[in-house]
Amino acid sequence: MGIPAARIVFPEPDRAEIASAVTDILATGALTLGPYTRQFESAFAAAHGGGKDSGSRLSAVAVSSGTAALEILLRIAGVAGRDVIVPANTFYATAGAAVSAGARPVFADVDPATFALSPRTLAAALTRNTAAVVLVHIAGLITPHADDLRRLCEIHGIPLIEDAAHAHGSTFGGRFAGSFGAAAAFSFYPTKVVTCGEGGMILTTSANLAEEARIYRDQGKASFGANHHVRHGYAWRMSELHAVAGLVHLRRMEQFIDRRRAVAARYDAGLAEAGFLSPLTEPTGSLSNIYKYVALLPPGVDRAWFKRQLAESHDVRLAGEVYDLPLHMQPVLAEYASGRSLPAAEDICQRHVCLPVHSDMRDDEADQVLEAVAKVAADAPAGQGDHGCA
């Protein structure tokens, strides 16, 4: 059997519960900003360390997408006309949200050991005009330097915002994604560990920031039922239909992460024996949700050839890269590029692949992927890298 790049997992009991709730939603006509949105917000905060017994004052605000969550946070931070530092090896939306908020994105290099900003790369990108910094948890991995990055931001009087689109349920040092900056933005795009089709969530311990986010998401209105607009907001609401799907799917988060981590452990052992791909290693204290299983090809190996061989000869399809073209090389962002090389970001964007990981992946499927990788590695043309030097 073939192994797809991704598989969306909604077990039958969950589908039935969601269908029943949708019937109720449609019958009542409460289609947006209703009880399911509030339940989803409360449950998401609780799942990330904000439960009633935790002592945390964590607030969650549901919005229409992860991109919307980022833009709202940047607007609240007052970045218009100023610089926002983003890592070069992230999705367009991280920079796009800054542009839409009126800011100039400044692209920073990253630590190849974590794919994230480091204190050194952040310091190199800081300017007198910096208004905010966005830390991205690529593939669900939280850098052990997150607190150092926050402290550096505090020295400069600017907020650290977490782009946690990949990091539902990820932790470092026992702390969840969303607890390292002033606020965090999550995504519920279909491939995410927790999904509702489309949607996003803001997490913050600031009651004032959460209230501002609620105003921005509803066209900048001071209250839901009033035609009284106090901010330049937008239609960034989450529908009740999406909220109930997310609420139900969220209950599976720990189960899904456990299975994904088991698959990752199997991959780690198999790849260590094969010696071709070099996985992105989890730092001590980090527990990733394994949103993506990232590994580096040896220098000189043609990634397109590698992926094509896996698909055509072994029916194994790799997930898309995270990300194959860094932001400073994206045509639409050319006007913000400094012209300087960002070598670490450029190298990891060029050489990494993502092995398939599903929230219900079986051991035999993971073994099929490992067998396929080993066979393709053995067939690598002469000159396509040294198998021991990734």
C-alpha positions in Angstrom: 0.0 0.0 0.0 1.1 3.5 -0.7 2.0 6.0 2.0 0.5 9.5 1.5 2.2 12.7 2.5 -0.6 13.5 5.0 -3.7 11.9 6.4 -6.4 13.9 8.2 -7.8 11.9 11.1 -11.4 12.3 12.3 -12.5 9.0 13.8 -16.2 8.0 13.2 -17.4 8.9 16.7 -16.0 12.4 16.3 -17.6 12.8 12.9 -20.9 11.8 14.3 -20.6 14.3 17.3 -19.6 17.1 15.0 -22.5 16.3 12.6 -25.0 16.4 15.5 -23.6 19.7 16.7 -23.8 21.2 13.2 -27.4 20.3 13.0 -28.0 22.1 16.3 -26.0 25.1 15.2 -28.0 25.4 12.0 -31.3 25.0 13.8 -30.5 27.8 16.3 -29.0 30.1 13.7 -26.1 31.0 16.1 -23.4 30.7 13.4 -20.6 32.8 14.7 -19.1 33.9 18.1 -21.5 31.6 19.9 -21.2 29.0 22.6 -19.0 26.5 20.7 -16.4 29.3 20.0 -16.3 30.0 23.7 -16.0 26.3 24.6 -13.2 25.9 22.1 -11.3 28.9 23.4 -11.6 27.6 27.0 -10.6 24.1 26.1 -7.6 25.2 24.0 -6.3 27.4 26.8 -6.7 24.5 29.3 -4.9 22.2 26.9 -1.9 24.6 26.9 -1.5 25.0 30.6 -4.4 27.4 31.3 -6.8 25.1 33.2 -8.8 26.2 36.2 -6.5 24.4 38.6 -3.2 25.7 37.0 -3.2 29.2 38.4 -2.6 30.5 34.9 -4.6 33.4 33.6 -4.2 32.2 30.0 -6.8 33.6 27.6 -7.6 32.2 24.1 -9.2 34.1 21.3 -10.5 32.2 18.3 -10.1 33.8 14.9 -10.4 32.9 11.2 -6.8 31.7 10.5 -3.3 31.6 11.9 -2.4 34.4 9.6 -5.2 36.5 11.1 -4.0 35.7 14.6 -0.5 37.0 13.7 -1.7 40.1 12.1 -4.0 41.0 15.0 -1.1 40.6 17.4 1.2 42.7 15.3 -1.5 45.4 15.0 -1.9 45.4 18.8 1.9 45.8 19.1 1.7 48.9 17.0 4.2 47.8 14.3 2.9 50.1 11.5 5.8 52.0 9.9 8.4 50.0 11.8 10.4 46.7 11.4 9.3 43.2 12.4 12.0 40.5 12.6 11.0 37.1 11.2 13.2 34.1 10.5 13.9 33.6 6.8 12.9 29.9 6.8 9.2 30.2 7.5 6.0 30.4 5.6 5.0 33.5 3.7 2.2 34.3 6.1 4.6 35.2 8.9 6.0 38.0 6.8 2.7 38.7 5.0 1.0 39.4 8.4 3.7 42.0 9.1 3.2 43.6 5.8 -0.6 43.7 6.2 -0.1 45.3 9.6 1.9 48.1 7.9 5.3 46.9 9.0 8.6 46.1 7.1 9.6 42.5 7.6 13.3 42.1 8.4 14.6 38.6 7.6 17.0 36.9 10.1 19.1 33.8 9.8 18.5 30.8 12.1 20.3 28.2 14.2 20.6 25.1 12.0 20.3 22.9 15.1 16.7 24.1 15.8 15.6 25.9 12.6 14.7 28.8 14.8 16.1 32.3 15.7 19.0 32.3 18.1 20.2 35.2 20.3 23.1 35.7 17.8 20.9 35.8 14.7 18.3 38.0 16.4 20.9 40.5 17.6 22.3 40.7 14.1 18.9 41.6 12.7 17.8 44.1 15.4 17.5 47.8 14.3 16.6 51.0 16.1 13.3 50.7 14.3 12.4 47.2 15.4 8.9 47.0 16.8 8.4 43.2 17.3 10.1 39.8 16.9 8.3 36.7 15.7 9.7 33.4 16.9 8.5 30.4 14.8 8.4 26.9 16.2 9.2 25.1 13.0 7.8 21.5 12.8 6.6 21.8 16.4 10.1 22.2 17.9 10.6 24.9 20.6 14.1 26.2 20.7 15.8 26.0 24.1 16.8 29.7 23.6 13.2 30.9 23.7 13.6 32.6 27.1 16.9 34.1 26.0 15.2 35.6 23.0 12.4 37.0 25.2 15.0 38.6 27.5 16.8 40.1 24.5 13.5 41.6 23.3 12.7 42.9 26.8 16.1 44.7 26.9 15.0 46.5 23.7 11.5 47.1 24.9 9.8 45.1 22.2 7.4 42.1 22.3 8.3 38.5 21.4 5.4 37.0 19.5 5.3 33.2 19.0 4.2 31.8 15.6 3.0 28.5 17.0 1.1 27.4 13.9 3.0 24.1 14.0 3.2 23.7 17.8 -0.1 22.6 19.3 0.7 20.8 22.5 4.5 21.1 22.1 6.5 21.9 25.2 10.0 22.9 26.4 11.0 22.5 30.0 7.4 21.5 30.8 6.0 24.8 29.4 3.6 24.8 26.5 4.0 26.7 23.2 2.3 30.0 23.8 4.0 30.6 27.2 7.3 32.1 26.0 6.3 35.4 24.5 3.8 38.2 25.0 1.3 36.1 22.9 1.1 33.3 20.4 -0.7 32.5 17.2 -1.8 29.0 16.3 -3.3 27.7 13.0 -6.0 25.0 12.4 -5.2 24.5 8.7 -6.2 20.9 7.6 -2.7 19.4 8.0 -2.2 20.6 11.6 -2.1 18.2 14.5 -5.4 19.9 15.7 -7.6 21.1 12.8 -11.1 22.5 12.2 -10.5 23.0 8.4 -9.7 26.7 8.7 -9.1 28.9 11.8 -6.6 30.2 14.2 -6.2 30.9 17.9 -4.4 33.6 20.0 -3.1 32.7 23.4 -1.9 35.3 25.9 -1.7 35.9 29.7 -2.6 39.5 29.1 -6.3 40.2 29.7 -6.0 43.6 27.9 -4.3 42.0 24.9 -7.0 39.3 24.7 -9.8 42.0 24.8 -8.1 44.0 22.1 -7.9 40.8 20.0 -11.6 40.3 20.4 -12.2 43.8 19.2 -10.0 43.4 16.1 -11.5 40.1 15.1 -15.0 41.5 14.8 -14.4 44.5 12.5 -13.0 46.6 15.3 -16.3 46.8 17.1 -16.4 47.7 20.8 -19.1 45.0 21.3 -20.6 42.3 19.2 -24.1 43.9 18.8 -23.0 47.5 18.4 -22.3 49.6 15.3 -19.5 51.3 17.2 -16.0 50.8 15.7 -12.9 51.7 17.7 -10.2 49.8 15.8 -9.3 49.1 12.2 -10.3 45.5 12.5 -11.5 43.0 9.9 -13.8 40.0 9.5 -11.5 37.7 11.4 -14.2 35.7 13.3 -14.3 31.9 13.6 -17.6 30.3 12.6 -19.4 28.0 15.1 -19.1 25.2 12.5 -15.3 25.5 12.6 -15.3 25.9 16.4 -17.2 22.7 17.1 -14.9 20.7 14.8 -11.9 22.1 16.5 -13.4 21.5 20.0 -13.9 17.8 19.2 -10.6 17.3 17.5 -8.7 19.0 20.3 -9.7 16.1 22.6 -7.5 13.9 20.5 -4.4 16.1 20.8 -2.5 14.1 23.4 -3.3 10.8 21.7 -2.2 12.2 18.4 1.0 13.5 19.7 1.8 10.3 21.5 1.4 8.4 18.2 3.4 10.9 16.2 6.2 10.7 18.7 6.2 6.9 18.6 6.6 7.2 14.8 9.4 9.7 15.2 11.2 7.4 17.6 10.9 4.6 15.0 12.3 6.8 12.3 15.1 8.0 14.5 16.2 4.4 15.2 15.9 3.3 11.5 17.7 6.4 10.1 20.5 6.0 12.6 21.1 2.5 11.3 20.9 3.6 7.6 23.1 6.7 8.0 21.8 8.7 5.0 19.3 11.3 6.4 20.1 13.3 9.5 17.0 14.1 11.5 16.4 17.4 13.2 17.3 16.5 16.8 15.1 17.4 19.7 17.1 19.4 22.3 17.1 18.2 25.9 13.9 19.3 27.6 12.0 19.7 24.3 8.9 17.6 23.6 7.8 18.3 20.0 4.3 17.4 18.7 6.1 16.1 15.6 4.0 18.2 13.3 6.6 17.4 10.7 9.5 14.9 10.8 12.3 16.9 9.4 15.6 15.4 8.2 18.5 16.8 6.2 19.8 15.2 3.0 23.6 14.9 2.5 25.1 17.8 0.7 24.9 17.4 -3.0 21.9 15.1 -3.1 19.2 16.3 -5.5 16.0 16.6 -3.3 13.7 16.4 -6.3 15.3 13.2 -7.5 15.1 11.7 -3.9 11.4 12.5 -3.6 10.6 11.3 -7.1 12.4 8.0 -6.5 10.4 7.4 -3.2 7.1 8.2 -5.0 7.6 6.4 -8.3 9.6 3.4 -7.1 8.2 2.8 -3.6 4.8 4.7 -3.5 6.0 6.8 -0.6 5.1 10.5 -0.9 6.9 13.0 1.3 5.1 16.0 2.8 6.0 19.4 1.6 9.1 21.1 2.9 9.1 23.7 5.7 10.2 25.6 3.6 12.0 25.1 0.3 12.4 28.8 -0.6 13.4 31.3 2.2 11.5 34.5 2.6 14.3 36.8 1.4 14.2 34.9 -2.0 10.5 35.0 -2.4 9.6 37.2 -5.4 6.7 38.9 -3.7 9.0 40.0 -0.8 11.9 41.1 -2.9 11.5 44.7 -1.9 12.2 43.8 1.7 15.3 41.7 1.0 18.6 43.3 2.1 20.7 41.4 -0.5 22.7 39.7 2.3 23.1 36.0 2.3 21.5 34.1 5.2 23.5 30.9 4.9 22.0 28.7 7.5 18.4 29.3 6.4 19.4 28.9 2.7 21.1 25.6 3.4 18.4 24.0 5.5 15.7 25.2 3.1 17.6 23.5 0.2 18.5 20.2 1.9 15.7 19.2 4.2 12.8 16.7 3.6 9.8 15.8 5.7 9.0 12.1 6.1 5.3 11.3 6.3 3.8 11.3 9.8 0.1 10.7 10.5 -1.8 10.9 13.7 -2.9 7.3 13.2 0.2 6.0 11.4 0.9 2.3 11.9 4.3 0.8 12.7 4.3 -1.2 9.4 3.7 2.1 7.5 6.7 3.7 9.2 8.8 0.7 8.4 7.7 0.9 4.8 9.0 4.5 4.7 12.3 3.5 6.3 12.7 0.6 3.8 12.0 2.9 0.9 14.5 5.5 2.1 17.2 2.9 2.6 16.7 1.6 -1.0 16.7 5.0 -2.5 19.8 5.9 -0.5 21.6 2.8 -1.8 20.7 3.7 -5.4 21.9 7.3 -5.1 23.9 8.2 -8.2 27.7 8.6 -7.7 28.5 12.1 -6.5 25.1 12.7 -4.9 26.6 13.3 -1.5 28.6 11.4 1.1 26.2 9.2 3.0 27.9 9.9 6.3 28.2 13.7 6.1 24.8 15.2 6.5 
